[in-house]
Amino acid sequence: MLSPYLHAYDTDLHGLVSRLERVLAVLCLDVAAVRTLATHLALKQGNAPEAAQAVTELLTAWRRAGVAP
């Protein structure tokens, strides 16, 4: 099923996954939890309770969008 797409865009499965990761990253920018998580990671506070809650919210948003199990 992916072969025509991969051939049309002259890429392999790794390239496709890389492109999809970029799309997912852009979609995440609209989730408020991403800003919270990015702030905590930038301040090296990734283990703060707020950062953990932000990860949970982000995964929930991904599940709703159908991009996470």
Order of alpha helices (4+ residues) and beta strands (2+ residues): alpha-alpha-alpha-alpha
